[in-house]
Amino acid sequence: MYGGKLARQIHDYAFLRTMYVAALETAVRFLFWSRLILFYVPLAGMEERIKPLQ
């Protein structure tokens, strides 16, 4: 009985850890891409703004 309960707790912990890691990966990837987009979009916008001045 106790062994089964412990096994279930370990399984739940492994599942939660997997979910946590997956959520973390998703967050990191989202931050990375949003940072990349936020960095490149203004750059492209600046190029468009500079062209008419030349």
N, C-alpha and C positions, 0 to 999 in steps of 0.2 A: 504493500500500500504506500509506504513512505518513499520507497525507491521510485515508484511510478510518478508520485507527486514531484519528486526532485527532477526526474527526467523531463516532465512537462515544463517545469520552471526553466530548465536549461534550454529546452526547445523554444519556449516563449522568448527567452533572452536572446537566443541566436536569431530568431525571427525579427525581434525589435532592433537588434544591432544591424541586421541586413537592411531593414527599412531605413534606419538612421543613416547608414552609409550611402544608400541610394538617394535619399533626400539631400544629403550633403553634396554628393556628386552633382545632382541636378542643380542645386543652388550655385555651386562653384561654376558649372558650365554656363548657367544663365548670367551670372555676374560677369564672367569672362566675355561672353558674346555681347552683352549690353555695353560693357566698357569699350569693346572693340568698335561697336556700331557708333556709340557716342563720340568716340575719338575720330572715326573716319568720316562720319557725316558732316561735321562742321568743317573738316578739311576740304571735302568736296565742295561744300557751300562756299568756302573762302575762294577756292579756285574759280568758281563761277562768278564771284563778285570781282575778282581781280581782272578777269578777261576784258570786261567792258572798259576798264581804266587804261589798258594798254593801247 
